[in-house]
Amino acid sequence: MGINHFIIALISLTCLFSFSASTNAPLPLSDASGPASSELHDMIEVMSESPSPFAFDGTTLESNDDVLSILPGSVDPALQKICGNTDHPVECIKATIPFLDEKTPIEPLSVLKAGIEAMDNQTKDALAEVTKLSMDPTTPKNVVPILQKCIDVYNNILNSDQKSLEAISNRNLVQLSIELGANVENVLGCDNAFKQAKLESPIKKMDAMLAKIVSNTLTIGVDMVHF
């Protein structure tokens, strides 16, 4: 896939996000549709799974700055700068844009709040999926206890999300760091349970995206937010 295709996909997706924000209907991270969204999802997957530096049609993108340099100008430079200081800048932008409307100042705190909302949505999607699988009579009996573990993991993340928002309201950086850090451990729980049982997780991709959002919120919350 060439750089031009990547830019076209990002421009198209940005337009979708702008419409979504104006109608207060955030785009679900795990339920994107349309060719532009699909193309961007494919690109993010390739970038996530490929070792750095990334290469597309002979063009090498060696750093986060290189990746962000090919984003369309319609992506707010302030958001690019904040997300560029995370480990997963493209996922950071993709996850937070639906929760940032035109009136919201783009600063670390607002991006953190948007990231927590994105994490909450992604977690709820994963929770719904594992709950459905756990109640499916065709699910192997040895998998059901693992799915229950996943349910507990996702509920813990949702609980920490709410405590993180409370910490922000109370301007409590210590508590905020604790809750964001707890999610780094929580998010590994489901996939690790499947690995220990030597089974392939049916929600591996959802967990992978969730893990990136968790990582980004921790970086923004600990390194960039100051009360």
Disulfide bonds with the S-S distance in Angstrom:
Cys83-Cys92 2.06
Cys150-Cys190 1.95
